[in-house]
Amino acid sequence: WVDDVIMRIADFVLVLPVIYVVLVLRAVLPLVLSARTVFLLVAWIFIAVGWPFVAKGVRGIIAVERNREYVQAARSLGAGHGRIVVRHLIPACAGHLLVQATLLLPAFILAEATLSFIGLGFPDPIASWGTMLAGAGNYNAIARFPWTLAPALAIFSIVLATNLLASQHD
């Protein structure tokens, strides 16, 4: 029943529009926070909206792998649940975890840049691609100083690179 409850919570989180959830969760917190606190809070918010994507796949892999012969052999040799999970089941999930990390990283980068761009992310003196883009938001400044769009180019490059990396692992 614990598995069913966790998966229903995951299903609920998966149907929510992630960027709106991130915006709401960050907006209900105090606006003026230290950079360290903002980092920790944003990291926890990203974990809260990202874990279902990973959990659904890991659950499926473990459901298949736990009935395989090598797991049965380990169990028959007296291996406990902890050893089976650490030595056999988690390594079976490694590929999925790598792909999920490379898929979620660009989404989290874009979400953090969005939060910082609209003023809900890192405070102004902290360097963030979103705060740099917010500072370059004047069209006249962009026309005269096109290098102010360097943060947008950096975001584009990182997101493209990680998506290409993820597509090579599929």
DSSP file with accessible surface (Angstrom, degrees, kcal/mol):
  #  RESIDUE AA STRUCTURE BP1 BP2  ACC     N-H-->O    O-->H-N    N-H-->O    O-->H-N    TCO  KAPPA ALPHA  PHI   PSI    X-CA   Y-CA   Z-CA
    1    1 A W     >        0   0  227      0, 0.0     4,-2.2     0, 0.0     5,-0.2   0.000 360.0 360.0 360.0 -28.7    0.0    0.0    0.0
    2    2 A V  H  >  +     0   0   78      2,-0.2     4,-2.7     1,-0.2     5,-0.2   0.923 360.0  51.4 -63.7 -42.5    3.0    2.3    0.6
    3    3 A D  H  > S+     0   0   70      1,-0.2     4,-2.5     2,-0.2     5,-0.2   0.916 109.6  50.1 -59.9 -43.1    4.0    1.9   -3.1
    4    4 A D  H  > S+     0   0   86      2,-0.2     4,-2.1     1,-0.2    -1,-0.2   0.913 111.1  48.2 -63.1 -42.3    0.4    2.7   -4.2
    5    5 A V  H  X S+     0   0   71     -4,-2.2     4,-2.3     2,-0.2    -2,-0.2   0.940 112.9  47.7 -64.3 -45.7    0.4    5.9   -2.1
    6    6 A I  H  X S+     0   0   75     -4,-2.7     4,-2.5     1,-0.2    -2,-0.2   0.922 112.9  48.4 -62.9 -42.3    3.8    7.1   -3.3
    7    7 A M  H  X S+     0   0    6     -4,-2.5     4,-2.5    -5,-0.2    -1,-0.2   0.859 109.6  52.0 -69.8 -32.0    2.8    6.4   -7.0
    8    8 A R  H  X S+     0   0  132     -4,-2.1     4,-2.2     2,-0.2    -1,-0.2   0.903 110.6  48.6 -69.0 -37.9   -0.5    8.3   -6.6
    9    9 A I  H  X S+     0   0   85     -4,-2.3     4,-2.5     2,-0.2    -2,-0.2   0.926 111.7  49.9 -64.3 -42.7    1.4   11.3   -5.2
   10   10 A A  H  X S+     0   0    0     -4,-2.5     4,-2.5     1,-0.2    -2,-0.2   0.914 109.5  51.1 -61.7 -42.5    3.8   11.0   -8.1
   11   11 A D  H  X S+     0   0   51     -4,-2.5     4,-1.4     1,-0.2    -1,-0.2   0.909 109.9  50.3 -61.1 -41.2    0.9   10.9  -10.6
   12   12 A F  H  X S+     0   0  130     -4,-2.2     4,-0.6     1,-0.2     3,-0.3   0.930 112.1  46.0 -62.9 -45.8   -0.6   14.0   -9.0
   13   13 A V  H >< S+     0   0   28     -4,-2.5     3,-0.9     1,-0.2    -2,-0.2   0.887 108.6  57.8 -65.9 -35.2    2.7   15.9   -9.2
   14   14 A L  H 3< S+     0   0   55     -4,-2.5    -1,-0.2     1,-0.2    -2,-0.2   0.814 102.7  52.6 -66.3 -30.7    3.2   14.8  -12.8
   15   15 A V  H 3< S+     0   0  112     -4,-1.4    -1,-0.2    -3,-0.3    -2,-0.2   0.629  90.6  93.9 -82.7 -11.4    0.0   16.3  -14.0
   16   16 A L  S << S-     0   0   57     -3,-0.9     2,-0.6    -4,-0.6     3,-0.1  -0.573  90.6-107.2 -78.8 142.3    0.7   19.7  -12.6
   17   17 A P     >  -     0   0   70      0, 0.0     4,-2.0     0, 0.0     3,-0.3  -0.587  32.3-147.5 -68.9 115.4    2.4   22.3  -14.9
   18   18 A V  H  > S+     0   0   56     -2,-0.6     4,-2.8     1,-0.2     5,-0.2   0.876  90.0  52.1 -59.4 -45.9    5.9   22.3  -13.4
   19   19 A I  H  > S+     0   0   65      1,-0.2     4,-2.5     2,-0.2    -1,-0.2   0.901 111.1  48.7 -64.5 -34.9    6.8   25.9  -14.1
   20   20 A Y  H  > S+     0   0  149     -3,-0.3     4,-2.7     2,-0.2    -1,-0.2   0.899 111.0  50.2 -69.2 -38.5    3.6   27.1  -12.4
   21   21 A V  H  X S+     0   0   31     -4,-2.0     4,-3.0     2,-0.2     5,-0.2   0.930 111.7  48.3 -63.7 -44.3    4.3   24.9   -9.4
   22   22 A V  H  X S+     0   0    0     -4,-2.8     4,-2.4     1,-0.2     5,-0.3   0.935 113.0  48.3 -61.3 -45.1    7.8   26.2   -9.1
   23   23 A L  H  X S+     0   0   41     -4,-2.5     4,-2.5    -5,-0.2    -2,-0.2   0.924 114.3  45.3 -62.2 -44.2    6.6   29.8   -9.4
   24   24 A V  H  X S+     0   0   90     -4,-2.7     4,-1.8     2,-0.2    -2,-0.2   0.939 113.1  49.5 -66.1 -46.0    3.9   29.3   -6.7
   25   25 A L  H  < S+     0   0   67     -4,-3.0     4,-0.4     1,-0.2    -1,-0.2   0.899 116.8  41.9 -61.9 -39.3    6.2   27.4   -4.3
   26   26 A R  H >< S+     0   0    1     -4,-2.4     3,-1.0    -5,-0.2    -1,-0.2   0.881 111.2  56.2 -74.4 -35.4    8.9   30.1   -4.6
   27   27 A A  H 3< S+     0   0   54     -4,-2.5    -2,-0.2    -5,-0.3    -1,-0.2   0.809 100.7  57.4 -69.2 -28.1    6.3   33.0   -4.5
   28   28 A V  T 3< S+     0   0  108     -4,-1.8    -1,-0.3    -5,-0.1    -2,-0.2   0.642  95.8  81.5 -77.6 -11.9    4.9   31.8   -1.1
   29   29 A L  S <  S-     0   0   49     -3,-1.0    -3,-0.0    -4,-0.4     0, 0.0  -0.502 102.7 -78.0 -86.7 160.8    8.3   32.0    0.5
   30   30 A P        -     0   0   80      0, 0.0    -1,-0.1     0, 0.0    -2,-0.1  -0.280  36.0-139.9 -57.9 141.2    9.8   35.3    1.7
   31   31 A L  S    S+     0   0  115      1,-0.2     2,-0.8    -4,-0.1    -2,-0.0   0.860  87.5  62.7 -73.5 -36.3   11.1   37.5   -1.2
   32   32 A V        +     0   0  137     91,-0.0     2,-0.3     6,-0.0    -1,-0.2  -0.822  69.6 141.4 -98.2 106.7   14.3   38.7    0.6
   33   33 A L        -     0   0   39     -2,-0.8     2,-0.0    -3,-0.0    -2,-0.0  -0.947  53.6 -94.6-137.5 159.7   16.5   35.8    1.5
   34   34 A S     >  -     0   0   64     -2,-0.3     4,-2.7     1,-0.1     5,-0.2  -0.316  39.2-110.9 -70.7 160.2   20.2   35.2    1.5
   35   35 A A  H  > S+     0   0   29      1,-0.2     4,-2.5     2,-0.2     5,-0.2   0.891 118.7  52.3 -60.9 -38.9   21.8   33.6   -1.6
   36   36 A R  H  > S+     0   0  185      2,-0.2     4,-2.4     1,-0.2    -1,-0.2   0.930 110.7  47.1 -63.4 -44.1   22.5   30.4    0.3
   37   37 A T  H  > S+     0   0   52      2,-0.2     4,-2.8     1,-0.2     5,-0.2   0.911 111.6  50.7 -64.9 -42.1   18.9   30.1    1.5
   38   38 A V  H  X S+     0   0    1     -4,-2.7     4,-2.9     2,-0.2     5,-0.3   0.930 110.2  50.7 -61.1 -43.9   17.6   30.8   -2.0
   39   39 A F  H  X S+     0   0  126     -4,-2.5     4,-2.5    -5,-0.2    -2,-0.2   0.940 113.0  44.7 -59.5 -48.2   19.8   28.1   -3.4
   40   40 A L  H  X S+     0   0   68     -4,-2.4     4,-2.4     2,-0.2    -2,-0.2   0.917 115.4  47.4 -64.4 -42.7   18.7   25.5   -0.9
   41   41 A L  H  X S+     0   0   49     -4,-2.8     4,-2.4     2,-0.2    -2,-0.2   0.927 113.4  47.2 -65.4 -44.0   15.0   26.4   -1.3
   42   42 A V  H  X S+     0   0    8     -4,-2.9     4,-2.7    -5,-0.2     5,-0.2   0.909 111.0  52.5 -65.2 -39.1   15.1   26.4   -5.1
   43   43 A A  H  X S+     0   0   32     -4,-2.5     4,-2.2    -5,-0.3    -2,-0.2   0.932 111.1  46.9 -61.3 -43.4   17.0   23.0   -5.0
   44   44 A W  H  X S+     0   0  170     -4,-2.4     4,-2.5     2,-0.2    -2,-0.2   0.882 110.9  52.0 -67.1 -35.9   14.3   21.6   -2.7
   45   45 A I  H  X S+     0   0   13     -4,-2.4     4,-1.9     2,-0.2    -1,-0.2   0.932 110.2  48.5 -64.5 -43.3   11.6   23.0   -5.0
   46   46 A F  H  X S+     0   0   18     -4,-2.7     4,-1.7     1,-0.2    -2,-0.2   0.881 111.4  50.1 -64.5 -37.7   13.2   21.3   -8.0
   47   47 A I  H  X S+     0   0   90     -4,-2.2     4,-2.1    -5,-0.2    -1,-0.2   0.926 108.1  54.0 -63.9 -41.8   13.5   18.1   -6.1
   48   48 A A  H  < S+     0   0   41     -4,-2.5    -2,-0.2     1,-0.2    -1,-0.2   0.859 117.5  35.0 -63.1 -35.2    9.8   18.3   -5.2
   49   49 A V  H  < S+     0   0    6     -4,-1.9    -1,-0.2    -5,-0.1     4,-0.2   0.663 121.2  47.4 -93.5 -14.6    8.7   18.7   -8.8
   50   50 A G  H >X S+     0   0    4     -4,-1.7     4,-1.0    -5,-0.2     3,-0.8   0.709  87.4  80.1 -99.0 -21.8   11.4   16.4  -10.4
   51   51 A W  H 3X S+     0   0   82     -4,-2.1     4,-3.1     1,-0.2     3,-0.3   0.840  84.9  61.2 -61.9 -33.2   11.3   13.3   -8.2
   52   52 A P  H 3> S+     0   0    0      0, 0.0     4,-2.3     0, 0.0     5,-0.3   0.879  99.4  56.3 -63.8 -33.1    8.2   11.7   -9.9
   53   53 A F  H <> S+     0   0   76     -3,-0.8     4,-0.9    -4,-0.2    -2,-0.2   0.910 116.0  37.0 -61.8 -39.9    9.9   11.5  -13.3
   54   54 A V  H  X S+     0   0   38     -4,-1.0     4,-2.5    -3,-0.3     5,-0.2   0.914 114.5  54.9 -76.8 -43.3   12.8    9.5  -11.8
   55   55 A A  H  X S+     0   0   25     -4,-3.1     4,-2.6     1,-0.2     5,-0.2   0.871 103.4  54.3 -63.4 -39.1   10.6    7.5   -9.4
   56   56 A K  H  X S+     0   0   69     -4,-2.3     4,-1.8    -5,-0.2    -1,-0.2   0.931 113.3  42.2 -62.8 -44.4    8.3    6.1  -12.0
   57   57 A G  H  X S+     0   0   20     -4,-0.9     4,-2.4    -5,-0.3    -2,-0.2   0.918 114.5  49.6 -68.6 -43.2   11.1    4.7  -14.1
   58   58 A V  H  X S+     0   0   34     -4,-2.5     4,-2.8     1,-0.2     5,-0.3   0.917 109.3  53.1 -63.0 -40.9   13.1    3.4  -11.2
   59   59 A R  H  X S+     0   0  102     -4,-2.6     4,-2.2    -5,-0.2    -1,-0.2   0.926 110.6  47.3 -60.0 -43.2   10.0    1.6   -9.9
   60   60 A G  H  X S+     0   0   35     -4,-1.8     4,-1.6    -5,-0.2    -1,-0.2   0.912 112.7  48.1 -65.4 -43.1    9.4    0.0  -13.3
   61   61 A I  H  X S+     0   0   43     -4,-2.4     4,-3.1     1,-0.2     5,-0.2   0.937 113.4  47.0 -64.0 -45.1   13.0   -1.2  -13.6
   62   62 A I  H  X S+     0   0   44     -4,-2.8     4,-2.4     1,-0.2    -2,-0.2   0.893 107.3  57.5 -66.3 -36.3   13.1   -2.6  -10.1
   63   63 A A  H  < S+     0   0   38     -4,-2.2     4,-0.2    -5,-0.3    -1,-0.2   0.886 115.5  37.1 -61.4 -36.2    9.8   -4.4  -10.6
   64   64 A V  H >< S+     0   0   79     -4,-1.6     3,-1.1    -3,-0.2    -2,-0.2   0.923 117.8  48.8 -79.4 -46.4   11.3   -6.2  -13.6
   65   65 A E  H >< S+     0   0   33     -4,-3.1     3,-1.8     1,-0.2     6,-0.3   0.802  97.5  67.3 -69.4 -30.2   14.8   -6.7  -12.2
   66   66 A R  T 3< S+     0   0  125     -4,-2.4    -1,-0.2     1,-0.3    -2,-0.1   0.700 102.1  49.2 -68.0 -15.2   13.8   -8.1   -8.8
   67   67 A N  T <  S+     0   0  109     -3,-1.1    -1,-0.3    -4,-0.2    -2,-0.2   0.351  87.5 113.9-100.9   3.7   12.4  -11.2  -10.5
   68   68 A R  S <> S-     0   0  121     -3,-1.8     4,-2.2    -4,-0.1     3,-0.4  -0.331  78.7-111.1 -73.2 161.5   15.5  -11.9  -12.6
   69   69 A E  H  > S+     0   0  173      1,-0.2     4,-2.9     2,-0.2     5,-0.2   0.856 113.8  55.9 -63.9 -38.9   17.7  -14.9  -12.1
   70   70 A Y  H  > S+     0   0   88      2,-0.2     4,-2.0     1,-0.2    -1,-0.2   0.870 109.7  46.8 -67.2 -31.5   20.7  -13.1  -10.8
   71   71 A V  H  > S+     0   0    0     -3,-0.4     4,-2.6    -6,-0.3    -2,-0.2   0.916 112.6  49.8 -73.0 -40.1   18.6  -11.5   -8.0
   72   72 A Q  H  X S+     0   0   82     -4,-2.2     4,-2.6     1,-0.2    -2,-0.2   0.898 110.8  50.7 -62.5 -39.7   17.0  -14.9   -7.2
   73   73 A A  H  X S+     0   0   47     -4,-2.9     4,-1.5     2,-0.2    -1,-0.2   0.916 110.4  48.3 -64.9 -42.6   20.5  -16.4   -7.0
   74   74 A A  H  <>S+     0   0   12     -4,-2.0     5,-2.4     1,-0.2    -2,-0.2   0.916 112.5  49.3 -63.2 -40.7   21.7  -13.7   -4.7
   75   75 A R  H ><5S+     0   0   92     -4,-2.6     3,-1.5     1,-0.2    -2,-0.2   0.907 109.4  51.3 -64.7 -40.8   18.6  -14.2   -2.5
   76   76 A S  H 3<5S+     0   0   97     -4,-2.6    -1,-0.2     1,-0.3    -2,-0.2   0.778 104.6  57.8 -69.8 -24.1   19.2  -17.9   -2.4
   77   77 A L  T 3<5S-     0   0  153     -4,-1.5    -1,-0.3    -5,-0.2    -2,-0.2   0.416 127.9 -98.2 -83.4   1.0   22.8  -17.4   -1.4
   78   78 A G  T < 5 +     0   0   64     -3,-1.5    -3,-0.2     1,-0.3     2,-0.2   0.578  66.2 158.7  98.6  10.7   21.5  -15.5    1.7
   79   79 A A      < -     0   0   21     -5,-2.4    -1,-0.3    -6,-0.2     2,-0.0  -0.479  35.4-130.9 -68.6 136.4   21.9  -11.9    0.5
   80   80 A G     >  -     0   0   43     -2,-0.2     4,-2.3     1,-0.1     5,-0.2  -0.234  26.1 -97.8 -80.1 173.8   19.7   -9.5    2.4
   81   81 A H  H  > S+     0   0  152      1,-0.2     4,-2.5     2,-0.2     5,-0.2   0.901 122.5  52.7 -60.6 -42.1   17.3   -6.9    1.0
   82   82 A G  H  > S+     0   0   51      1,-0.2     4,-2.6     2,-0.2     5,-0.2   0.916 110.2  46.7 -61.3 -45.3   19.9   -4.1    1.5
   83   83 A R  H  > S+     0   0  142      2,-0.2     4,-3.0     1,-0.2     5,-0.4   0.907 112.1  50.6 -65.3 -40.4   22.6   -6.0   -0.3
   84   84 A I  H  X>S+     0   0    4     -4,-2.3     5,-2.1     2,-0.2     4,-1.9   0.929 113.1  46.4 -63.7 -42.5   20.4   -6.9   -3.2
   85   85 A V  I  <>S+     0   0   58     -4,-2.5     5,-2.9     3,-0.2    -2,-0.2   0.956 119.4  38.9 -64.4 -48.6   19.2   -3.3   -3.6
   86   86 A V  I  <5S+     0   0   94     -4,-2.6    -2,-0.2    -5,-0.2    -3,-0.2   0.915 125.4  34.6 -71.6 -42.6   22.7   -1.8   -3.4
   87   87 A R  I  <5S+     0   0  146     -4,-3.0    -1,-0.2    -5,-0.2    -3,-0.2   0.735 135.4  11.9 -87.2 -23.3   24.6   -4.5   -5.4
   88   88 A H  I  X5S+     0   0   52     -4,-1.9     4,-1.0    -5,-0.4    -3,-0.2   0.756 123.4  42.8-123.8 -47.0   22.0   -5.5   -8.0
   89   89 A L  I  ><S+     0   0   11     -5,-2.1     4,-0.9     2,-0.2    -3,-0.2   0.921 112.3  48.2 -79.5 -43.9   19.0   -3.3   -8.3
   90   90 A I  H >4<S+     0   0   87     -5,-2.9     3,-1.2    -6,-0.2     4,-0.5   0.940 110.7  51.6 -64.6 -44.0   20.5    0.2   -8.1
   91   91 A P  H >4 S+     0   0   72      0, 0.0     3,-1.1     0, 0.0     4,-0.4   0.862 104.4  58.7 -60.8 -28.2   23.2   -0.6  -10.7
   92   92 A A  H 3< S+     0   0   37     -4,-1.0     4,-0.3     1,-0.2     3,-0.2   0.779 106.4  49.1 -68.6 -22.5   20.4   -1.8  -13.0
   93   93 A C  T <X S+     0   0    3     -3,-1.2     4,-2.7    -4,-0.9    -1,-0.2   0.452  82.5  98.9 -92.6  -1.7   18.8    1.7  -12.8
   94   94 A A  H <> S+     0   0   55     -3,-1.1     4,-2.3    -4,-0.5     5,-0.2   0.886  81.7  48.4 -58.9 -44.3   22.1    3.6  -13.5
   95   95 A G  H  > S+     0   0   48     -4,-0.4     4,-2.3    -3,-0.2    -1,-0.2   0.927 113.2  47.6 -62.3 -44.7   21.3    4.2  -17.2
   96   96 A H  H  > S+     0   0   43     -4,-0.3     4,-2.7     1,-0.2    -2,-0.2   0.912 111.3  51.2 -62.6 -42.2   17.8    5.4  -16.5
   97   97 A L  H  X S+     0   0   68     -4,-2.7     4,-2.3     2,-0.2    -2,-0.2   0.897 109.8  50.1 -64.2 -38.6   19.2    7.7  -13.7
   98   98 A L  H  X S+     0   0   80     -4,-2.3     4,-2.2    -5,-0.2    -1,-0.2   0.935 112.5  46.3 -65.2 -45.0   21.8    9.2  -16.1
   99   99 A V  H  X S+     0   0   19     -4,-2.3     4,-1.6     1,-0.2    -2,-0.2   0.929 112.7  50.0 -64.7 -42.4   19.2    9.9  -18.8
  100  100 A Q  H  X S+     0   0   31     -4,-2.7     4,-2.6     1,-0.2     5,-0.2   0.902 109.6  51.8 -63.6 -38.5   16.8   11.4  -16.3
  101  101 A A  H  X S+     0   0   57     -4,-2.3     4,-2.2     1,-0.2    -1,-0.2   0.924 110.7  47.4 -64.1 -41.7   19.6   13.6  -14.9
  102  102 A T  H  < S+     0   0   12     -4,-2.2    -1,-0.2     1,-0.2    64,-0.2   0.747 115.5  46.4 -74.2 -20.0   20.5   14.9  -18.4
  103  103 A L  H  X S+     0   0   71     -4,-1.6     4,-0.8    -5,-0.2    -2,-0.2   0.832 115.8  43.4 -85.3 -35.9   16.8   15.5  -19.2
  104  104 A L  H  X S+     0   0   27     -4,-2.6     4,-2.6    -5,-0.2     5,-0.2   0.815 100.5  70.2 -80.1 -29.4   16.0   17.3  -15.9
  105  105 A L  H  X S+     0   0   85     -4,-2.2     4,-2.5    -5,-0.2     5,-0.2   0.931  99.7  46.1 -57.0 -49.5   19.1   19.5  -15.8
  106  106 A P  H  > S+     0   0    4      0, 0.0     4,-2.6     0, 0.0    -1,-0.2   0.910 112.4  51.7 -61.8 -37.7   18.1   21.7  -18.7
  107  107 A A  H  X S+     0   0   52     -4,-0.8     4,-2.3     1,-0.2    -2,-0.2   0.914 111.5  46.7 -63.8 -40.5   14.6   22.1  -17.3
  108  108 A F  H  X S+     0   0   49     -4,-2.6     4,-2.6     2,-0.2    -1,-0.2   0.869 110.6  52.4 -70.2 -36.1   16.0   23.1  -13.9
  109  109 A I  H  X S+     0   0   29     -4,-2.5     4,-2.5    -5,-0.2    -2,-0.2   0.943 112.4  45.2 -63.2 -46.2   18.4   25.6  -15.5
  110  110 A L  H  X S+     0   0   79     -4,-2.6     4,-2.4     2,-0.2    -2,-0.2   0.898 113.1  50.7 -64.5 -39.2   15.6   27.2  -17.4
  111  111 A A  H  X S+     0   0   10     -4,-2.3     4,-2.7    -5,-0.2    -2,-0.2   0.922 111.6  47.0 -65.7 -42.6   13.4   27.3  -14.3
  112  112 A E  H  X S+     0   0   32     -4,-2.6     4,-2.7     2,-0.2     5,-0.2   0.918 112.4  49.8 -65.5 -42.3   16.1   28.9  -12.2
  113  113 A A  H  X S+     0   0    7     -4,-2.5     4,-2.4    -5,-0.2    -2,-0.2   0.902 111.5  49.9 -63.0 -38.1   16.8   31.5  -15.0
  114  114 A T  H  X S+     0   0   56     -4,-2.4     4,-2.1     2,-0.2     6,-0.2   0.935 110.9  48.6 -64.6 -46.1   13.1   32.2  -15.1
  115  115 A L  H  <>S+     0   0    1     -4,-2.7     5,-2.8     1,-0.2     6,-1.3   0.927 115.3  44.2 -59.6 -45.1   12.9   32.6  -11.3
  116  116 A S  H ><5S+     0   0    3     -4,-2.7     3,-0.7     4,-0.3    -1,-0.2   0.875 110.1  56.6 -68.9 -35.0   15.9   35.0  -11.3
  117  117 A F  H 3<5S+     0   0  104     -4,-2.4    -1,-0.2     1,-0.2    -2,-0.2   0.901 111.6  41.6 -62.9 -40.8   14.6   36.9  -14.4
  118  118 A I  T 3<5S-     0   0   87     -4,-2.1    -1,-0.2    -5,-0.1    -2,-0.2   0.425 122.6-103.3 -91.0   2.6   11.3   37.7  -12.7
  119  119 A G  T < 5S+     0   0   57     -3,-0.7    -3,-0.2    -4,-0.4    -4,-0.1   0.564  97.3 101.8  93.8   9.3   12.9   38.5   -9.3
  120  120 A L  S   <S+     0   0   25     -5,-2.8    -4,-0.3    -6,-0.2    -5,-0.1   0.424  74.5  60.9-102.8  -0.1   12.1   35.3   -7.4
  121  121 A G  S    S-     0   0    6     -6,-1.3    -5,-0.1     1,-0.3     3,-0.1   0.273 104.1 -10.4 -98.1-134.3   15.5   33.7   -7.7
  122  122 A F  S    S-     0   0   35    -10,-0.2    -1,-0.3     1,-0.1    -3,-0.1  -0.323  79.2-100.8 -68.2 145.9   18.9   34.8   -6.6
  123  123 A P    >   -     0   0   46      0, 0.0     3,-1.8     0, 0.0    -1,-0.1  -0.232  43.0 -95.3 -65.5 160.5   19.2   38.4   -5.3
  124  124 A D  T 3  S+     0   0  135      1,-0.3     4,-0.1    -3,-0.1    -2,-0.1   0.792 117.8  53.9 -53.8 -42.0   20.7   41.0   -7.6
  125  125 A P  T 3  S+     0   0  121      0, 0.0     2,-0.4     0, 0.0    -1,-0.3   0.752  91.4  89.6 -71.8 -12.4   24.4   41.0   -6.6
  126  126 A I  S <  S-     0   0   65     -3,-1.8     2,-0.4     1,-0.1     5,-0.1  -0.650  87.1-117.8 -83.7 131.6   24.6   37.2   -7.1
  127  127 A A        +     0   0   84     -2,-0.4     2,-0.3     4,-0.1    -1,-0.1  -0.546  49.9 151.9 -72.4 120.7   25.5   36.2  -10.7
  128  128 A S     >  -     0   0    8     -2,-0.4     4,-2.6    -4,-0.1     5,-0.2  -0.985  52.5-124.0-145.7 145.7   22.8   34.2  -12.3
  129  129 A W  H  > S+     0   0   80     -2,-0.3     4,-2.2     1,-0.2     5,-0.2   0.876 113.2  52.4 -60.6 -36.0   21.8   33.9  -15.9
  130  130 A G  H  > S+     0   0    0      2,-0.2     4,-2.2     1,-0.2    -1,-0.2   0.920 110.3  45.8 -66.6 -43.4   18.3   35.1  -15.1
  131  131 A T  H  > S+     0   0   18      2,-0.2     4,-2.0     1,-0.2    -2,-0.2   0.881 112.4  52.3 -68.6 -34.4   19.4   38.2  -13.3
  132  132 A M  H  X S+     0   0   84     -4,-2.6     4,-1.1     1,-0.2    -2,-0.2   0.912 110.8  47.2 -66.0 -40.2   21.9   39.0  -16.1
  133  133 A L  H  < S+     0   0   35     -4,-2.2    -2,-0.2    -5,-0.2    -1,-0.2   0.873 108.9  54.5 -68.0 -36.6   19.1   38.7  -18.7
  134  134 A A  H >< S+     0   0   44     -4,-2.2     3,-1.2     1,-0.2    -1,-0.2   0.902 107.6  50.9 -63.2 -37.5   16.8   40.9  -16.5
  135  135 A G  H 3< S+     0   0   69     -4,-2.0     3,-0.4     1,-0.2    -1,-0.2   0.776 110.9  48.4 -69.1 -25.0   19.5   43.5  -16.5
  136  136 A A  T 3< S+     0   0    5     -4,-1.1    -1,-0.2     1,-0.2    -2,-0.2   0.271  79.6 110.6 -96.0  12.9   19.8   43.3  -20.3
  137  137 A G    <   +     0   0   51     -3,-1.2     2,-0.5    -5,-0.1    -1,-0.2   0.600  45.3 101.3 -70.2 -10.5   16.1   43.5  -20.8
  138  138 A N     >  -     0   0   97     -3,-0.4     4,-2.1     1,-0.2     3,-0.2  -0.617  64.7-149.1 -77.9 123.3   16.1   47.0  -22.4
  139  139 A Y  H  > S+     0   0  170     -2,-0.5     4,-2.4     1,-0.2     5,-0.2   0.895  96.8  53.4 -61.2 -38.8   15.7   46.7  -26.1
  140  140 A N  H  > S+     0   0  104      1,-0.2     4,-1.8     2,-0.2    -1,-0.2   0.892 108.7  49.6 -64.2 -38.1   17.7   49.9  -26.8
  141  141 A A  H  > S+     0   0   26      2,-0.2     4,-2.9     1,-0.2    -1,-0.2   0.892 110.5  50.6 -67.5 -37.1   20.6   48.5  -24.7
  142  142 A I  H  < S+     0   0   40     -4,-2.1    -2,-0.2     2,-0.2    -1,-0.2   0.912 109.3  50.9 -67.1 -40.0   20.5   45.2  -26.6
  143  143 A A  H  < S+     0   0   65     -4,-2.4    -1,-0.2     1,-0.2    -2,-0.2   0.892 120.1  35.3 -64.8 -37.5   20.6   47.0  -29.9
  144  144 A R  H  < S+     0   0  176     -4,-1.8    -2,-0.2     1,-0.2    -1,-0.2   0.795 131.2  30.3 -86.0 -30.4   23.6   49.0  -28.8
  145  145 A F    ><  +     0   0   73     -4,-2.9     3,-1.9    -5,-0.2    -1,-0.2  -0.679  63.8 171.9-130.3  78.1   25.3   46.3  -26.7
  146  146 A P  G >  S+     0   0   79      0, 0.0     3,-1.9     0, 0.0    -1,-0.1   0.728  70.5  75.4 -65.3 -18.3   24.5   42.9  -28.2
  147  147 A W  G >  S+     0   0  175      1,-0.3     3,-1.8     2,-0.2    -5,-0.1   0.658  75.3  79.8 -69.2 -10.7   26.9   41.1  -25.9
  148  148 A T  G <  S+     0   0   38     -3,-1.9    -1,-0.3     1,-0.3     4,-0.2   0.666  83.0  64.9 -68.6 -13.0   24.4   41.6  -23.0
  149  149 A L  G <>  +     0   0   71     -3,-1.9     4,-1.9     1,-0.2     3,-0.5   0.308  68.4 106.7 -88.9   9.6   22.6   38.6  -24.5
  150  150 A A  H <> S+     0   0   55     -3,-1.8     4,-2.6     1,-0.2    -1,-0.2   0.879  73.8  56.9 -57.0 -38.3   25.6   36.4  -23.6
  151  151 A P  H  > S+     0   0   13      0, 0.0     4,-2.6     0, 0.0    -1,-0.2   0.904 105.5  51.1 -61.1 -36.9   23.6   34.8  -20.7
  152  152 A A  H  > S+     0   0   37     -3,-0.5     4,-2.6     2,-0.2    -2,-0.2   0.911 110.5  48.9 -65.0 -39.6   20.9   33.7  -23.2
  153  153 A L  H  X S+     0   0  112     -4,-1.9     4,-2.6     2,-0.2    -1,-0.2   0.906 111.0  50.6 -65.7 -38.4   23.5   32.2  -25.4
  154  154 A A  H  X S+     0   0   30     -4,-2.6     4,-2.5     2,-0.2     5,-0.3   0.928 111.2  47.6 -65.1 -44.2   25.0   30.4  -22.4
  155  155 A I  H  X S+     0   0   16     -4,-2.6     4,-2.6     1,-0.2     5,-0.3   0.946 113.1  49.0 -61.3 -46.8   21.6   29.0  -21.4
  156  156 A F  H  X S+     0   0  129     -4,-2.6     4,-2.6     1,-0.2     5,-0.2   0.928 112.0  48.8 -58.7 -44.4   20.9   27.9  -25.0
  157  157 A S  H  X S+     0   0   58     -4,-2.6     4,-2.7     2,-0.2    -1,-0.2   0.924 113.5  45.0 -64.7 -45.5   24.3   26.2  -25.3
  158  158 A I  H  X S+     0   0   66     -4,-2.5     4,-2.6     2,-0.2     5,-0.3   0.929 115.1  47.5 -65.8 -44.5   24.0   24.3  -22.0
  159  159 A V  H  X S+     0   0   22     -4,-2.6     4,-2.2    -5,-0.3     5,-0.2   0.940 114.8  46.3 -64.4 -43.7   20.4   23.2  -22.7
  160  160 A L  H  X S+     0   0   78     -4,-2.6     4,-2.6    -5,-0.3     5,-0.2   0.939 112.8  50.0 -63.2 -45.1   21.3   22.1  -26.2
  161  161 A A  H  X S+     0   0   55     -4,-2.7     4,-2.3    -5,-0.2    -2,-0.2   0.922 112.6  45.5 -62.2 -44.2   24.4   20.2  -25.1
  162  162 A T  H  X S+     0   0   19     -4,-2.6     4,-2.4     2,-0.2    -1,-0.2   0.882 112.8  50.8 -70.5 -34.5   22.7   18.3  -22.3
  163  163 A N  H  X S+     0   0   68     -4,-2.2     4,-2.1    -5,-0.3    -2,-0.2   0.898 111.1  48.4 -67.7 -38.5   19.8   17.4  -24.6
  164  164 A L  H  X S+     0   0   94     -4,-2.6     4,-1.3     2,-0.2    -2,-0.2   0.898 111.2  51.2 -66.0 -37.8   22.2   16.1  -27.2
  165  165 A L  H  X S+     0   0   74     -4,-2.3     4,-0.9    -5,-0.2     3,-0.3   0.920 110.2  49.3 -63.4 -41.9   24.0   14.1  -24.5
  166  166 A A  H >X S+     0   0    1     -4,-2.4     4,-0.6     1,-0.2     3,-0.6   0.888 107.1  54.6 -65.6 -38.0   20.6   12.7  -23.4
  167  167 A S  H 3< S+     0   0   69     -4,-2.1     3,-0.4     1,-0.2    -1,-0.2   0.808 103.6  56.2 -69.9 -24.8   19.7   11.7  -27.0
  168  168 A Q  H 3< S+     0   0  154     -4,-1.3    -1,-0.2    -3,-0.3    -2,-0.2   0.776 106.3  51.0 -74.3 -24.3   23.0    9.8  -27.3
  169  169 A H  H <<        0   0   90     -4,-0.9    -1,-0.2    -3,-0.6    -2,-0.2   0.540 360.0 360.0 -88.6  -9.8   22.1    7.7  -24.2
  170  170 A D     <        0   0  144     -4,-0.6    -3,-0.0    -3,-0.4    -4,-0.0  -0.277 360.0 360.0 -73.7 360.0   18.6    6.7  -25.5
